[in-house]
Every structure is written in C-alpha cells, then in structure tokens.
C-alpha cells in the first residue's frame, strides 16, 4: 500500500492518548497489549494520588514510552490501511480529540494530589487534636511536651498552610487547646492550675497572633484567681515563703497588681489578723501569738509597691504586733497555769524584754519569778502570785559566797533582790563545815538584805547572778510564823547549797 504520511500522523497521534488506539485501528494486537500494559503499570504506580505526586523518574519513563508508541504506531500506519475510520483525516481529528484523555487525566491527577495533600494536613490536625485530648487528662508536668508538640503542629498548619482546610480550622482548635491546658482551673484545683495557666500566657510567642486572637488574655484572670486562692491557702496554712515575692501572693501582686484578685489580698490579711487577735484572750493564746507572728511577717514580706498597698500592709504589721503584745503575756500566764513553768518563764522574760513599757510588765515579772521557783518546787506554781508586798515577819539574808547572788521568793508576796559577793569569802570544802562556819566570821563584810514577809509558806530560790556561773540554783520551802526572826545564809560548795 502506498505510504500515507497523514495516516501515519493520525496513528501516532492516536497512540499518544496512552490507550493504544493507533494500534487498534491498524490491527496491531500485540503492540496494543503492550501499550495498554504500559499505561496500566503507570496508573498502578501513580494511583492513588500521593501528596508528593509521581516521581520524576516514573513520569519521564512513561512519557518516553508514549513517544515510542506514537513513533512506532506512525511507522506502522504509514503503509497500513485503517480499520476505522476509513479516512486518515477523520482519524487525525479523532486523535486530536483523544488527546483530551491524557489532558483530563493530568487535571484529574492534580486535583487528586491536592485532595491527598488536604487529607494529609487534616490527618496532622487530627493527630494534634488527639494529642491535646490525651494530654488534658494528665498532670501538666508530664503533659507539657505533648501540648508543645501539638502547638507546633497547629502553628505549622496555620502559617505554612493557611489556605488549607486544616489551616483554616486551627483558630477553632486553639479554644480547645486552651481549655485542655487550663483544665485544672475548671476543676477548682487552683494550685495545680498555676503552671499550665502560666504556660498559656507564653503561647502567643509560639504561634501566629491571628490563630490565638482574643485567647491571648484568656489565662490572665484565671491565673490571677489561682494565684490568690492557692496563695491564700498556703499563707493560712503557714507554708514557708507563701508571702515572699516569689510566692503565690507575691507573684499575684507583682504580675497582676491592679487585678480584683490583688485587691483582695490586704483586706483578707487584715481580717485574718483581726480574727487571730480576738483569740489572744481565748483558751489558746500561745497558738494565737504564733499565728499573729506569722501573719505579721507575711504582711511585712508581701511586695505591695506595684499594687499600692505598702502603707496598708505596714499598718497590718503594727496591728499584728499590738495583738501579739497582749497575747504574749496571756500566753505566759496560760503556760504557767498549765504547769509548763519553763515555757512560761521563757515567754514572760521575752515579754518583759520586748515590751518594757507594757502595763502588764510588773505582773509578768512576778509570774516569771514564781515560774522559775516552780521549776524546782512545783508547789510554788499552784497559784498565780498576787501583788502583795511586805509583811510582819523579818527574814535576813546573808551572802557568804565570793559571788553575787539573786534571791527569788514567792508565796503570799513575790519578788527578788540581789546580794553582792563577799570579797574575803571562799567556797567550803564540805557541807558540814559550811553549816558550822558559814556567815559566822565576825571580820567578814557580808552582804545582807532584810525581807519582810507575811506569815505562811514561802518558796525561796538562790541562784548565781552571773549567767556564766556554773553554780546550780537551789530552792527551798519555808513556813514563816509570827513572833520569830529568821535568817538565811548563802554559801558555796561545788554548787550553791541549801540555806
């Protein structure tokens, strides 16, 4: 058959469709099968559409394959009659029309690829959503890394794929994210809520502001409330450092100084001081004093400058100190009545030292004297000492020791006095020698003091005046009767002995 270039072109064009139609119209059945198998292999490789598309090697190989089938078909159609259509021009038109097949396939594949990309992004979004949901059920310390991982995914989707379906859903997901992170607050676990809410305030630094929107301030009021509630619980339970600048209330006053929560701190502390102040006259004044001491320290430690409450806190410190002054005296009296004489002595001596102008100082001194004697003779502390002074019975005390001593006495009258040491006196070698010689040397210049007491039982203690002296204080019970004149002699053995 004569060569027909138009027919050859038509056959080659028909093969470019990838369906081997050129071989079909020229009845080249083996070549048709090869063309179909080649296209099938390519489709199997390319489908379903992948977000990354078909690899360049596969695509080039298939294009080369199509060109070869077109050239081979054209060569075979040059001298081969067409089975259909009978005329070459019509076949050429048909070939041009069939080119729509690969063109449509390209369009379809691009759409499928885009859908695959969208699905891939949606899958990433779903994975991040599930990570947030699971992390919300964990303690924040162990869940933080999961929240940060999810946030990184949201940020990537929102910034790099803003027009994608997944990217457009990120702002809505952020509400869920914030709610999950701050879940402890909704459960009123205020101490547990502080760290996650503090973290949420940093989120706008790690994601586009448009994705966060009004959520940027979402944690603020919740964090302020958590700092107040947790801080107040710590303060009233005497947790160390609760009122420091780095403590919960300190952080509240410096981070949210003008918040309603910060405004509650000083009035609440003032009310707590007043409430504790009422207890200094109650059944446990010592506990009230301890609490007032802590509250006063808290008021002094709180950083009130930014919140404008420094003057009010200073007033609270003074108020707590005022209550403590009354309370310390009552505490010493309570300890004395309970028989805790060592504690009462320490408390009342501290009271006298700290509040030298207090109206109860004289009473505190008498009770302290009775308490000190009662540490040796408990019977001396059965009753609170009265303020009686003097009596009809004369008792003269003489100091035959080289050291100054203090005499304490209580009973129907209470007090103390000191006797200077005797410059020419020395310690006695034995108690029997002291009994026969003490206070009887006519040449010695003994320090003496005459005390007048009422009849009845008195409790008397002698102790070294110098606190560094290692002599042991001693106490004795004496029953003084009218019509007698009494003397007492103090001397030294290895320690202060009985009179």
Buried (B, 14 or more C-beta within 10 A) or exposed (E): EEEBEBBBBBBBBBBBBBBBBBBBBBEBEEBBEBBBEBBEBBEEEBEEBBEEBBEEEBBEBBEEBBEEBBEBBBEBBBEBEBEEBEEBEEBBBBBEEBBEBBEEBEEEBEEBBEEBBBBBBBEBBEEBBEBBEEBBEEEBEEBBEBBBBBBEBBBBBBBEBBEBBBBEBBBEBBBEBBBBBBBBBEEEBBBBBBBBBBBBBEBBEEBBEEBBEEBBEBBBBBBBBBBBBBBBBBBBEEBEEBBBEEBBBBBBBBBBBEBEBBBBBBEBBBEBBEEBBEBBEEEBBBBBBBBBBBBBEBBEBBBBEBBBBBEBBEBBBEBBBBBBBBBBBBBBBBBBBEEBBEBBBBBBBBBBEEBEEBEBBEBBBBBBBBBBBBBBBEEBBEEEBEEBEEBEBBBBBBBBBEBBBBBBBBBBBBBBEEBBBBEEBEBBEEEEEBEEEBBEEEEEEBBBBEBEBBBBEBBBBBBBBEEEBEBEBBBBBBEBEEEEEBEBBBBBBEEBBBB
